[in-house]
Amino acid sequence: MGYSSKLLEKAVDQFSTLPGIGKKSALRMALHMLRQPKENVELFASAIVGMANNVKHCKVCNMVCDEELCPVCSDPRRNRSLICVVESVRDVLSIENTQIYNGLYHVLDGIISPMDGVGPGDLPIAELEERVSSGQVKEVVLALSTSMEGETTSYFLYNRLKKYDIKITTIARGVAFGDDLEYTDELTLAKSIENRQLFKI
């Protein structure tokens, strides 16, 4: 049976473009929105449009934010000699929730994955190297996922950064091989950062 409304079908199609959302879940979401007061739906739509039009990327670390600098980079209390390299904004939020890390970040917004057509040139690796070459950075923590792609990215970054007079570390393997930081519990993640070790090939 087809949809009784083309507008409903269009909304379902859009909801189904979200990660992990199939047609049935998309239909449930669309019907839920139909049951809401019109002003609630307008607030929802306005928040999405506002985010798409106005969210910026921090000009230093690539974190999403509302200003030119994210709250971490603009905080004078953060340790500016320490940079933690992560795959995504979600990883920053996970690490911040541990309340154990006081350095800065560099968000790659992806990892090297030839199968997905993502190469080193598609990631802000040159920007990371520029930050390291300034001489202010003393340690870079590679906090990428322990998947094959994450490990490949870590090796690539190590080879790019090893010529500088810095310590290159990686989070301890309390995080199991193949795990994403996003799904690691805060205690395990905190201990992994606390007990980070020198990166070795």
Secondary structure in CASP SS format (residue, H / E / C, confidence):
PFRMAT SS
TARGET T0000
AUTHOR 0000-0000-0000
METHOD secondary structure of the structure
MODEL  1
M C 1.00
G C 1.00
Y C 1.00
S C 1.00
S C 1.00
K H 1.00
L H 1.00
L H 1.00
E H 1.00
K H 1.00
A H 1.00
V H 1.00
D H 1.00
Q H 1.00
F H 1.00
S C 1.00
T C 1.00
L C 1.00
P C 1.00
G C 1.00
I C 1.00
G C 1.00
K H 1.00
K H 1.00
S H 1.00
A H 1.00
L H 1.00
R H 1.00
M H 1.00
A H 1.00
L H 1.00
H H 1.00
M H 1.00
L H 1.00
R H 1.00
Q C 1.00
P C 1.00
K H 1.00
E H 1.00
N H 1.00
V H 1.00
E H 1.00
L H 1.00
F H 1.00
A H 1.00
S H 1.00
A H 1.00
I H 1.00
V H 1.00
G H 1.00
M H 1.00
A H 1.00
N H 1.00
N H 1.00
V C 1.00
K E 1.00
H E 1.00
C C 1.00
K C 1.00
V C 1.00
C C 1.00
N C 1.00
M C 1.00
V E 1.00
C E 1.00
D C 1.00
E C 1.00
E C 1.00
L C 1.00
C C 1.00
P C 1.00
V C 1.00
C C 1.00
S C 1.00
D C 1.00
P C 1.00
R C 1.00
R C 1.00
N E 1.00
R E 1.00
S E 1.00
L E 1.00
I E 1.00
C E 1.00
V E 1.00
V E 1.00
E C 1.00
S C 1.00
V H 1.00
R H 1.00
D H 1.00
V H 1.00
L H 1.00
S H 1.00
I H 1.00
E H 1.00
N H 1.00
T H 1.00
Q C 1.00
I C 1.00
Y C 1.00
N C 1.00
G E 1.00
L E 1.00
Y E 1.00
H E 1.00
V E 1.00
L C 1.00
D C 1.00
G C 1.00
I C 1.00
I C 1.00
S E 1.00
P H 1.00
M H 1.00
D H 1.00
G C 1.00
V E 1.00
G C 1.00
P H 1.00
G H 1.00
D H 1.00
L C 1.00
P C 1.00
I H 1.00
A H 1.00
E H 1.00
L H 1.00
E H 1.00
E H 1.00
R H 1.00
V H 1.00
S H 1.00
S C 1.00
G C 1.00
Q C 1.00
V C 1.00
K C 1.00
E E 1.00
V E 1.00
V E 1.00
L E 1.00
A C 1.00
L C 1.00
S C 1.00
T C 1.00
S C 1.00
M H 1.00
E H 1.00
G H 1.00
E H 1.00
T H 1.00
T H 1.00
S H 1.00
Y H 1.00
F H 1.00
L H 1.00
Y H 1.00
N H 1.00
R H 1.00
L H 1.00
K C 1.00
K C 1.00
Y C 1.00
D C 1.00
I C 1.00
K E 1.00
I E 1.00
T E 1.00
T E 1.00
I C 1.00
A C 1.00
R C 1.00
G C 1.00
V C 1.00
A C 1.00
F C 1.00
G C 1.00
D C 1.00
D C 1.00
L H 1.00
E H 1.00
Y H 1.00
T C 1.00
D C 1.00
E H 1.00
L H 1.00
T H 1.00
L H 1.00
A H 1.00
K H 1.00
S H 1.00
I H 1.00
E H 1.00
N C 1.00
R C 1.00
Q E 1.00
L E 1.00
F C 1.00
K C 1.00
I C 1.00
END
